[in-house]
Amino acid sequence: VKIGRAAALFAAGAAGTAIAELEDATDREPMWLEGQRLLAELKWQCGHGAAFVDGYRAALAGHPQSRPLWLALLDALLRVERFDWAHEALREAGHVLGEEAGELVPVQAICASELGENARADQLFASLFSHPDYLRSADVLARG
């Protein structure tokens, strides 16, 4: 219901109200990832710049070990093609979750590639495709 209301408000030209209501809802329930995603999306569309992910940042302040929150933050940054910001967030996530956090490797590979770190990107992509779980996922994606 909250997602639909926010979308309707945004469509009706009341973006500020939609954002405020989503901020209130995600403040009360910071692990509500769908709300965080829509909040970030609306804030980006309204020109909030780097502050578009403030909801994720606030949630992570209270739940710093949350892998789903870190991955959602990184996904939001990749979706708007801010690979530089994602690269910095990866450093933070690696520090908190541990440098060996396997879930971060795909994002590391994408960022390295997009930022022109080709040798590192090649190494990271190669490590992904040598891992059976990633190969199964790639096979499923390729089959559609």
C-alpha positions as CSV (number, residue, x, y, z in Angstrom):
1,V,0.0,0.0,0.0
2,K,2.8,2.4,0.9
3,I,4.6,1.7,-2.4
4,G,1.4,2.3,-4.4
5,R,0.6,5.5,-2.5
6,A,4.1,6.9,-3.0
7,A,4.0,6.1,-6.7
8,A,0.6,7.8,-7.0
9,L,1.8,10.8,-5.2
10,F,4.9,11.0,-7.3
11,A,2.8,10.7,-10.5
12,A,0.5,13.4,-9.3
13,G,3.3,15.8,-8.9
14,A,3.6,15.5,-5.2
15,A,7.2,14.1,-5.2
16,G,8.1,15.9,-1.9
17,T,5.2,14.3,-0.1
18,A,6.0,10.8,-1.6
19,I,9.6,11.1,-0.5
20,A,8.6,12.4,3.0
21,E,6.2,9.5,3.6
22,L,8.8,6.9,2.4
23,E,11.4,8.5,4.6
24,D,9.1,8.2,7.6
25,A,8.3,4.6,6.8
26,T,11.9,3.6,6.2
27,D,12.9,5.4,9.4
28,R,10.4,3.3,11.3
29,E,11.4,0.1,9.4
30,P,14.9,0.5,8.1
31,M,15.2,-3.1,6.8
32,W,12.2,-2.5,4.4
33,L,14.3,-2.9,1.3
34,E,11.6,-2.3,-1.2
35,G,10.8,1.0,0.5
36,Q,14.4,1.9,0.6
37,R,14.7,1.1,-3.1
38,L,11.8,3.3,-4.1
39,L,12.9,6.1,-1.8
40,A,16.3,6.1,-3.4
41,E,14.8,6.0,-6.9
42,L,12.5,8.9,-6.3
43,K,15.2,11.0,-4.7
44,W,17.5,10.3,-7.7
45,Q,14.8,11.4,-10.1
46,C,14.3,14.6,-8.1
47,G,17.9,15.5,-8.3
48,H,19.1,14.8,-4.7
49,G,22.5,13.8,-6.0
50,A,24.6,11.7,-3.6
51,A,22.0,12.1,-0.9
52,F,19.6,9.8,-2.9
53,V,21.0,6.9,-0.8
54,D,20.7,8.6,2.6
55,G,18.0,6.1,3.6
56,Y,20.3,3.2,3.0
57,R,23.1,5.0,4.9
58,A,20.8,5.7,7.9
59,A,19.7,2.0,7.9
60,L,23.3,0.8,7.8
61,A,24.2,3.0,10.7
62,G,21.8,0.9,12.8
63,H,22.4,-2.4,11.0
64,P,26.1,-2.2,9.8
65,Q,26.4,-6.0,9.4
66,S,23.3,-6.3,7.1
67,R,24.5,-7.9,3.9
68,P,21.1,-7.3,2.2
69,L,21.3,-3.5,3.0
70,W,24.9,-3.3,1.7
71,L,23.9,-5.1,-1.5
72,A,20.8,-2.9,-2.0
73,L,22.9,0.2,-1.5
74,L,25.5,-1.0,-4.1
75,D,22.7,-2.0,-6.5
76,A,21.2,1.5,-6.2
77,L,24.6,3.1,-7.0
78,L,25.1,0.7,-10.0
79,R,21.7,1.4,-11.4
80,V,22.5,5.1,-11.7
81,E,25.9,4.3,-13.0
82,R,27.8,6.0,-10.2
83,F,30.6,3.4,-10.2
84,D,32.9,5.8,-8.4
85,W,30.4,6.1,-5.5
86,A,29.9,2.3,-5.6
87,H,33.6,1.7,-5.5
88,E,33.8,3.8,-2.3
89,A,30.8,2.0,-0.8
90,L,32.5,-1.3,-1.6
91,R,35.5,-0.3,0.5
92,E,33.2,0.5,3.4
93,A,31.2,-2.8,3.0
94,G,34.5,-4.8,2.8
95,H,35.7,-3.2,6.0
96,V,32.5,-4.0,7.8
97,L,31.6,-7.4,6.2
98,G,35.1,-8.6,5.6
99,E,37.3,-8.3,2.5
100,E,36.4,-11.9,1.6
101,A,32.7,-11.2,1.4
102,G,31.9,-13.2,-1.8
103,E,28.7,-11.3,-2.5
104,L,30.7,-8.2,-3.2
105,V,32.8,-9.8,-6.0
106,P,30.3,-9.2,-8.8
107,V,30.0,-5.5,-7.8
108,Q,33.8,-5.2,-7.5
109,A,34.2,-6.7,-11.0
110,I,31.7,-4.3,-12.5
111,C,33.2,-1.3,-10.8
112,A,36.7,-2.2,-11.8
113,S,35.6,-2.6,-15.4
114,E,33.7,0.6,-15.5
115,L,36.5,2.6,-13.9
116,G,39.1,1.3,-16.3
117,E,40.8,-1.1,-14.0
118,N,40.9,-3.7,-16.7
119,A,43.4,-6.1,-15.2
120,R,41.6,-6.2,-11.9
121,A,38.3,-6.5,-13.6
122,D,39.6,-9.5,-15.6
123,Q,40.9,-11.1,-12.5
124,L,37.5,-10.6,-10.7
125,F,35.4,-11.8,-13.6
126,A,37.6,-14.9,-13.9
127,S,37.2,-15.7,-10.2
128,L,33.4,-15.4,-10.6
129,F,33.3,-17.8,-13.5
130,S,35.5,-20.4,-11.7
131,H,32.9,-20.6,-8.9
132,P,30.1,-23.2,-9.4
133,D,27.4,-21.1,-7.8
134,Y,28.0,-18.2,-10.1
135,L,28.2,-20.5,-13.1
136,R,24.7,-21.9,-12.3
137,S,23.4,-18.4,-11.9
138,A,24.9,-17.3,-15.2
139,D,23.4,-20.4,-16.9
140,V,19.9,-19.5,-15.5
141,L,20.3,-15.9,-16.6
142,A,21.5,-16.9,-20.1
143,R,18.5,-19.2,-20.6
144,G,16.1,-16.4,-19.6
